[in-house]
Amino acid sequence: MNKLPPLTALRAFEATARRLSFTEAANELHVTQSAISRQVRLLEEHLGHALFVRLTRRIELTAQGALYYREISQAFEQISAAGQRLEGRRRRAHLTVAVLPGVAALWLMPRMELFWRENKDIEVRIVVSTAAADFSGGQIDMAIQVGALPGMRPRGLPLKNRMAVDWQGVRADALFADALVAVCHPRLWRRHPVRTLADLRQHCLIHTAVRPDAWAHWLHEQGGRLAAGQPGITCSQYAMALQAALEGEGIALAPTVLADSIDPGHRLRRLFDGPLPSAGHYYLLTPDQRYEDRPVLRFRQWLLAQAGQVA
């Protein structure tokens, strides 16, 4: 760093070399012509080279001055570009969205490139969370949750998710239904076909920690119950449970939107009569005071359009 010339002198030289005029450089930098001339001489003394040939009515760059100007002008351009990039980042809108793990990994993230491609001025931060949405601290701007809205009479498979810490001033936009479907790899079905609930006893059931009672509730709705000694494994998230089913490790029970996301070609076999609806729905939650903010509005419109493509 001790090799750097005086930066004020460097700026005076760059402006003078670009305009080939002490007077015009002084006007550009809002100083006197004598101040510019003094700074240029200071730089020449620092470098040990004459940078200008001072003629009667004009100035010209010396060979050393022309070479020096070419190199430092590139540095000035880089500094200017760096400032413009920082300014651009400052002007970008920031949006933090809390999303359930399975929805984030299997449904949302594969689509986010589409949003970023069309909305380069909005930076979306995805926070994976199973906790009830809490907008009071300003840590999140929106949330994707699953459950029942306040005042709704629960119908279907029980779902005890608490979607929001406080519903005061929170709006909910419906995304897609929550319905659970049992799926398994075709080779498991060929080995032990599953036509009745009793046939499930021949298989390992894949549970998920985020909804640990799902199999018990699903079987109850079908008129059955978990058999004593029923083999099973528990995965922490739906992405892991569905991947285990794809690898033939057992029968998974998962929301259709997630099963269809990880398995769009239906390599997994859907069992029985298809999905059973739960008492809840997937919603996009937004604080009322942020609802019409430009980045929130654009992300909500895009998200609802994407959800509309779910069968």
Steps between C-alpha positions, in 0.01 A plus 500: 500500500796740557561488122170670430524859379296776670145417396396865461790550263407186312143624452629836375730328251225270369262789434775710338623213281148416389420861405857615417418823679582627850207741477238239405634259765470776761140571397412129516649457849376841625845628596731769362729450203802566721386224737484253210845607376642465850356149544635386163850625587473316834421178312789556257738542793363181660546298179824662392371563148356793311143413402415800282675718244387855581472698176392862450124446468460131560646198671585152375574175675857379500564140397520404869188705574300331223601154623420590860162647400396183311569286803348719770191575288420128511527511878265800515250311282516200733444721804203665328352162403541371856309800630222447248470135603472598866242763413304240306502265797383778729206569272398134476196407703550228760238245592524228766256210469462224760413171330425148623796269429327264258338782303830688486710204384258327264261764369629855544877490444481321162278789382688793653733542202194602298424778746860620528535504122206739466550700821870582529419804715351284778720288722299219659642324805341163574498401869404138569283472809227285655421759768183708496552819301589795724493836324532712816879530492528586130729202440279358225279669242289203387453133589373183336313289753256212509198478726149628557402866517351635825132420525505220244335172597762227453399230252725221379824365640591676827764772466612680813745743341500849650551722199540844661597622846249786472233527228436871564572683174607185309358415158491146360500410130419138417769321300396136470315231690666276755418137421707195592573214265670165571775421249747219448749377242343265242741218586372500860145471374596218266664317788204548737199662326308750714129469432365515856609666822606161631755478219686794652626267772733345244677832455706754691308824555701820460404763759603867513589688818318815379169309503562194718135395534421516128497123444281437807250766391505386138434137598223608736327689217527183288342292776822339624776553752871452539576134556700396805860448397448677169848560353583865447766764468481871576649774285537858617343656190278408207785535252685221679188284535417525130859432402491188717184390316672560165781273615253227591546516876130505584165672452491873559201716584545854371311805371419461132666832409830369638464150358425644156793743531762235574337244270339685205520191281311290756772240536352438843173310512206684661315256725130446572255760372742789493561786743294580807451872579612632836326761711740761371625681193828656391491879537723798433485723808579873476471784754230742394735801511735336249233350276520762222875567521653466154733201568236323711234555235720371218612193690143422608365532146778278367451242776124482449553454127741214571256341745231519236702252293466234769253238391 
